[in-house]
Every structure is written in C-alpha cells, then in structure tokens.
C-alpha cells in the first residue's frame, strides 16, 4: 500500500511540474529609411532554431536573399498579418519577395533538416534584406 502511494505521488509530481526549457527569443533586424539593405550571417546551435524578426518601417516591397548549407539547413518565413507559413525553403541560394506594409512583422526561422538534426550538425547561413 505504501509503495502504491509513493508511486502515485511521484507520478503526480512529474505531471504537475514539467521541466522548463529556455528558448532564445527572436533576434530583431532593422531596416530604416537611410539603410535600404542589411546583411547578416550566423548558424543555428545544434538541434535548435535561429529566428530573426523584421518589423516593416514603411510600405515598400522587400527582397530576402539567403544562402545556406543545402545539406543541413531549412528556412521558414512567416508574416504576422497572414496565417501560417508564407514560404518554406530548403534549396539554397534562394530569394523571397513580398510587398511589405508599415508595421507588419516577418519572422525568418532557420533550422536543421532531419539528417542534420539527428547528427547534431549546425546550419550555417547568410542573408540580406533589401527594401525596394
């Protein structure tokens, strides 16, 4: 009877307090009126996602060009004003163009493909954002 109570207490404790996993917030990139193009490079930590956030400063189209390791990387692009993923890219180099509106937010998430994730390999990438 005592063993059943102890096991029940352990099960309740494990469900009641799940472990906390810290997630790195998105790194914000900026385009201003005087700076029409930005260039950034980086890599994803092993088995993690690297996310960038762009807030549109004006109603001008944007062009997103990216180069990354085809054997390790994938990219998802989302837009706050639209539901779901705008584009998923897994072949590089690639580009994406969209009509930006002031105040809108784009999220660019780089992550490892399945093989790289399983092996713990990192995804190296570089991208540029141009406001047209």
Buried (B, 14 or more C-beta within 10 A) or exposed (E): EEEEEEEEEEEEEEEEEEEEEEEEEBEEBEBEEEEEEBEBEBBBEEBBBBBBBBBBBEEBEBBBBBBBBEEBBBBBBBBEEEEEEBBEBEEBEBBBEBEBEEEBBBBBBBBBBEEBBEEEBBBBBBBBBBBE
